Amino acid sequence: MAFSILIKNGTILDGAGGEPYVADLGISANRIEKIGNLAGETADQIIDATNLYVTPGFIDITNHSDVYGTLFSLPMQESFLWQGVTTILLGNCGESLAPVSKRESLTELERWTTGFSVPINWNSLAEYYDNIENLGVGLNVATLVGQETLKRNAKTLEERIFLLEGAMKEGAWGMSSNFSFAERSSAADDEIIALLKVVKKYGGLYKIHLKDEGKNFLPSISAAVFLARASEARTVISHLKAIGRDAWKDFENALKIFKKAQSDGVDITFDIFPYLRTGSALVSFLPSWAKIGANKEILKMISDKEISKKTINELKSATLHADRILIASAFKDKSLVGKTLEEISKHSGMPVEELILEILKINELNASVFGKTLSGGNLLRAVAEQGGMISSDGAGYDVDFKHFGDLVHPRSFGAFPRFFSVISGKAKISLAEAVVKMTSLPAKALGLKDRGILKPKNIADIAIFHPEEFKDQATYGNPYRYASGLRALIISGNLAISGGKLAIKRHGLVLRKKN
């Protein structure tokens, strides 16, 4: 038979954990047709994959291209394509771009973006998906519903349940929460569990941004496990990490909490990005009570003399390590970018705690930082855990984005090849298992049944790359560099990258969850 694409003599890493083997792979239309010895078969396009790895396309389960604004401004999402990523999950960390009953609610996301200019002309999730389809994107897109989005668009729990249920019927993949921007209480837990009954009903995923990744790391893990246990919803902790030396010692116990819960039948795991510096909004440094509400309300609070004084006192007790915190982006004052808080503090003569509030006020909360606050040993422990997955926790860019004058975290350009080529070896993970953590594990967590594993009848989302040349090139100082070594990328049976060149057409699909 004639295939649409025939991949010859590749070393197959199937995503299911099987040992690598050399074989041909034939694609018909958008699906894998045959894997094996296909000598003598013909095809419209033939790819010689001799001495190259052939894997499922990678699935980024914690992605922020939506709230960072780049899904619409840079729909090709080149920085992910060159990493071999074929699917991204949006709507993470409590924020999604749909559903919206009042479109002005999305203006709160300006704190995350560089010139947020998405033309919002939708209300429902179905309309949001339609807009993405009409635009055309470079890779496959799925979304969760953010709990914070529900809060801003519905006053009562009944209204929020109604919005969530409507979105799930229209193809949402679950819900996410961000506890670092919300107060914790039994009433709040009751609301989440009520919402998670809807998620569970539709077989969806629940993703959690922990309340505290620092000194209260273990209580935050326990709280997440409680919600997973009480709701029985499939749960993933986003970008698991312990921030700061005081929290590093708790990481082993956190993994024990996970294992105990899993042995009890609780469906909970985590994803992690393979870097030792965090990338976060500067506003996240504020005490939890000071970062609740709309941007205007937060700015008003930190501008009030008494509240400002209270905030500064709490920041002083937080052990900030100002020498390890680098300003990565600033909406108004680009002179800050690339400098540490300690450097800016010395130059200005302003204490670090006061400086943080001043930077937030000047930049209307829109400033981000890199923090050199993670443990290399903990990273290796986490990625070696059987259920642990790899994610970017980044957004899609192109190299021209550097003209905005900001730095982006290098994970947006190199998370997946970095894990494959550097971190997996240090963690003593086999290449077969490394691929599992980027393909079938996130596919299973999300609920994708026909992606993530190379086998007949599955959708042909496939990455082909050189074993030694597949590496990240992005650094903290120069992040705008694409990963190297990718030879071809196939999305739903279409060549998105061929011969080391990007296709002009965007082949990504909107993935609607079927109920």
Secondary structure, 3 states (H helix, E strand, C coil): CEEEEEEEEEEECCCCCCCCEEEEEEEECCEEEEEECCCCCEEEEEEECCCCEEEECEEECCCCCCCCCHHHHCCCCHHHHCCCEEEEEECCCCCCCCCCCCHHHHHHHHHHCCCCCCCCCCCCHHHHHHHHHHHCCCCEEEECEEHHHHHHHCCCHHHHHHHHHHHHHCCCCEEEEEHHHCCCCHHHHHHHHHHHHHHHHCCCEEEEECCCCCCCHHHHHHHHHHHHHHHCCEEEECCCCCCCHHHHCCHHHHHHHHHHHHHCCCCEEEEECCCCCEEEEHHHHCCHHHHCCCHHHHHHHHHCHHHHHHHHHHHHCCCCCHHHEEEEEECCCHHHCCCEHHHHHHHHCCCHHHHHHHHHHHCCCCEEEEECCCCHHHHHHHHHCCCCEECCCCCCCCHHHHHHCCCCCCHHHHHHHHHHHHHHHHCCCCHHHHHHCCCHHHHHHHCCCCCCCCCCCCECCEEEECCCCCECCCCCCCCCCCCECEEEEEECCEEEEECCEECCCCCCCECCCCC
